[in-house]
């Protein structure tokens, strides 16, 4: 008759069974590890690797988006830049017409910053007045939201064929307008490729409670969200890229509508940094136009700031998806701001004139119409060079006239004046 196992052997077998079960329930990375602390270390390092992957994907996607936007804008600028300049000169004598031109030109160029650089250059060259520039600027505020609407439609699902078509056209027709159009198509495809990479990378953030709580706090503290949005947009200098990033975060499920609206409002302020930088060294009216854009956006954001929760509820009723709601929030804000500001163009011009005081420089050797910032817009740069040549020619003609007066009429004061101007030119 077989002997029964002792109680000690039964308890040892039970313990060994439990140990095997516990070991089997552990992840493969932790099996065979003698210390639970080492297992926790492996989990922490895995989390760090996941975080790094998310950051790399988001940063890479944003870089692709910005590069695609730059390629698109540069190609369109080469293809239709001169026509855009003529259009801005001829069709902006009224505020409403100027707003329509600004909306169309910004929709085509896919960059309100580029439109503002064109405007500042034309005003700096004397081709447009401050009031004309303000009308176009208000329309550009609407045009910049077209990019968000296109992205929210998810036409980027077909970015690979778009990139292929754009690349083929740009290679086959180098140096011709068809090649510029091909590069524009290529930039358009890269823009949506960047969106896809961003959205894919940001989906991993949805598993982080800390990030979700941080983003939710920006929606609860709207002024802080506005400041963050303004700061990020000022760094990347593109409200379109900021809005695209927000739409990607919304599609990944890591952003709610109030938070997105707060960041969008901040983006509208941050995007004015490009015009402020472009106006440095420009004429007084050009600097006043840059101030006008800042005033319009700051006042608009300040008015809407207390009503962000109500605004979020309104936008949520007119769009089914969060991506579309973010795009609509951006568009509605800019449309409302433009409609309300158009009748006040004259008052706005007077206000920025009072804010930005100064005097135009005297007619000396210092160029009045030239600025390095506008070399990025060749049509405007050439027009500025033309205007500067006309100014120098007029000064030369005046000097010749004064010389003749001084010699024929023995007017010593005229000769002294000519010598002073010549000294300024040769200094």
C-alpha positions, 0 to 999 in steps of 0.5 A, spaced: 500 500 500 503 506 497 504 511 503 501 518 503 505 524 502 506 528 508 503 535 510 510 538 509 511 535 502 503 537 500 505 544 502 511 545 498 508 542 492 502 547 493 507 553 494 511 551 488 505 550 484 503 557 486 510 560 484 509 557 477 502 560 476 505 567 478 511 566 474 506 564 468 502 570 469 508 575 469 510 578 462 515 575 458 520 581 460 519 579 467 520 571 468 526 569 471 527 575 474 529 575 481 527 582 483 521 585 482 524 592 482 528 590 476 521 588 473 518 595 475 525 598 472 523 594 465 516 597 465 519 604 466 524 604 461 518 601 456 514 607 458 520 612 457 521 608 450 513 609 448 514 616 450 520 618 446 516 614 440 510 619 441 514 625 441 519 623 435 512 621 431 509 628 433 515 632 432 517 629 425 509 629 423 509 637 425 516 638 421 513 634 415 507 639 415 511 645 416 515 643 410 510 641 406 506 648 407 513 651 405 514 648 399 506 649 397 507 656 399 513 657 395 511 654 389 505 658 388 508 664 390 513 663 384 507 661 379 502 667 381 506 671 385 506 677 380 499 676 379 497 676 386 501 683 387 497 686 381 491 684 384 492 687 391 494 693 388 488 694 383 482 691 387 483 694 394 480 701 393 475 699 398 475 695 404 470 690 402 473 688 396 480 688 399 477 683 404 475 679 399 482 679 395 485 678 402 481 672 403 482 669 396 490 670 396 491 667 403 486 661 401 491 660 395 497 661 398 495 657 404 499 662 409 496 668 412 503 670 414 505 670 406 500 675 405 502 679 410 509 679 408 506 681 401 502 687 404 507 690 408 512 690 402 507 693 398 505 699 403 513 699 404 514 701 397 508 706 397 503 702 392 498 701 398 495 705 403 494 703 410 487 703 410 487 698 404 492 694 407 487 693 413 482 691 409 486 685 405 489 683 412 482 682 415 480 678 409 487 674 410 484 672 417 478 668 414 483 665 408 488 662 413 482 658 416 481 654 409 487 650 411 483 647 417 477 646 413 481 642 408 484 638 413 478 636 417 475 633 411 480 628 411 482 629 404 489 627 406 487 619 406 489 620 399 496 623 400 500 618 397 497 619 390 498 626 390 505 626 392 506 621 386 503 626 381 506 632 384 513 629 384 512 627 377 510 634 374 515 637 378 521 633 375 518 633 368 517 640 367 522 643 371 523 651 370 516 652 367 509 654 371 507 646 370 513 644 374 511 650 380 504 647 380 507 640 381 511 642 386 505 645 389 501 639 389 507 635 392 507 640 398 500 639 399 501 631 399 507 632 404 502 637 408 497 631 409 503 626 410 505 630 416 498 630 418 497 622 418 504 621 422 502 626 427 495 623 428 498 616 428 504 618 433 499 622 438 494 616 439 499 613 444 498 619 448 491 618 449 494 612 454 497 617 459 493 620 464 498 625 466 498 628 459 490 628 459 489 631 465 494 637 463 490 638 457 484 638 460 487 644 465 488 648 459 481 648 457 479 649 464 484 655 465 482 658 458 487 664 459 493 659 460 490 655 454 491 662 450 498 663 452 500 656 451 497 657 444 500 663 442 507 661 445 507 655 441 504 658 434 510 664 435 515 659 435 513 655 429 510 661 426 504 658 423 497 658 425 495 653 420 500 648 423 498 649 430 491 648 428 493 642 424 496 639 430 490 641 434 486 637 429 491 631 429 490 631 437 483 631 437 482 625 432 487 621 437 482 623 442 487 626 447 483 633 446 476 636 448 473 642 444 474 647 450 481 646 450 482 646 443 478 653 442 483 656 447 489 654 444 486 656 437 485 663 440 492 663 442 494 661 435 490 667 432 495 671 437 501 668 436 501 668 428 502 675 428 509 675 430 511 674 423 508 680 421 511 684 427 518 681 425 517 683 417 515 690 419 522 691 423 526 696 419 520 698 414 516 704 413 511 707 418 505 705 415 507 698 414 509 698 422 502 700 423 499 695 419 503 689 423 500 693 429 493 693 426 493 685 425 495 684 433 490 689 435 484 686 431 486 679 434 488 681 441 481 684 442 477 679 438 480 674 443 479 678 449 472 679 447 470 671 446 475 669 452 469 669 458 464 665 453 469 660 451 464 654 454 458 657 451 462 658 444 464 650 445 457 648 446 455 652 440 460 649 435 458 642 438 451 643 435 453 644 428 459 639 427 459 631 428 466 630 429 471 633 434 476 635 428 470 638 424 468 642 430 475 645 431 476 647 424 469 651 425 471 654 431 477 657 428 473 659 422 467 662 425 472 666 430 475 669 424 469 670 420 466 674 426 472 678 427 472 680 420 465 682 419 465 686 425 471 690 424 470 691 416 466 697 418 471 700 423 477 700 418 477 708 418 477 708 426 482 702 426 487 706 422 486 712 426 487 707 433 494 704 430 496 711 428 496 714 435 499 707 438 505 707 433 508 714 433 514 716 429 516 720 423 518 718 416 526 718 415 528 724 411 530 723 404 537 721 405 542 715 402 538 710 407 533 706 403 526 708 404 523 702 400 528 696 401 528 691 406 531 684 407 525 681 410 521 681 403 527 678 399 522 672 400 517 675 396 521 676 389 515 680 386 514 685 392 522 685 392 523 687 385 517 692 386 520 695 392 527 696 388 523 699 382 520 704 387 527 706 390 530 707 383 524 712 382 526 715 389 533 716 387 532 718 380 527 724 383 533 726 388 538 726 383 533 730 378 532 735 384 540 736 385 541 737 378 536 743 378 539 746 384 546 746 381 543 749 375 540 755 379 546 756 383 550 756 377 546 761 373 543 765 378 549 765 383 545 762 389 550 760 394 545 757 398 543 752 393 550 749 392 551 748 399 544 744 399 547 740 393 553 739 397 550 737 403 545 732 400 552 729 396 555 728 403 549 724 405 550 720 400 557 719 400 558 718 408 
